[in-house]
C-alpha cells in the first residue's frame, strides 16, 4: 500500500496562484492519480473556514482517486463568514464525516493501523519565561495568534489538549497489536519547532505543538508520525520512527508559482506491506 502525506493546503489564501479553471481539489486528485496513492493522510488546515473545508473534502470524495483520512487543523475550526463561535460543535461535525479517524482508527490489515487526531497545543514548547496566563491571551506586544479571535472552545487550551490526548490513547488502545501510523495537526516533536531562545518564538512556539504527546512514542509502537501546522517541509527519522511534516503552506514561501509543482514537491510518500 502506498500512503501519501500532505497538510496545510490553505486553499483560500493560496487561491491567487491558481490559473483560470483550476481548483486545488482537482490538482490534488490529479497528483494522487499520477502517484498511485492508495491512502492520503491530510493533516489539517485545508482552509480558514470549516464550510470551505467540508466542500473541499466532498469534492475529493467525488473525484474517487484515493481514500482520504483527515484531521482538522486550527484554521479548519474557524467560521469567519458565518461568525459561528461554538468550536466544540464544529469538532463534532468533523467527527461525523467519513474521513474522520477520531474514535475509529483505520485498521489497514493485521499489522498496521492509522490513528489520527487534530491535537491541540499545550504551551509546552514555549519559553518558561512566560506564564500560562500570558500564553492564554495569545497576544504579544504587536500582533497575536489569530485563534484568539476565531476558536472558541468551552475549555481552556490545555484542557482541550488533554481531552484530545485521551482520545488518542483510547484509539491507540483499540489498535493494539498493530504498528501505528500516527497523524495530528499540531507538532509532537521538538525537531519541528523553532529552537529557543528566540525573541519571537519564545512566545509563539507555545501554539505550535504539544510536548505531552511525546510520551506516546515511548508507550506505543508508532512507526510513522504525520503532522503539519508549522509550514515546514521536513522528514526526520529517530529511533526507528519516521516523522513527516509536509506542509504546502503559504504561497509566499513557495519555490515556484505553479501550484501543481508545489503540491508534488510537498507530498511525501511511504509504503507499508500488506
Order of alpha helices (4+ residues) and beta strands (2+ residues): beta-alpha-beta-alpha-beta-alpha-beta-beta-alpha-alpha-alpha-beta-alpha-alpha-beta-beta-beta-alpha-beta
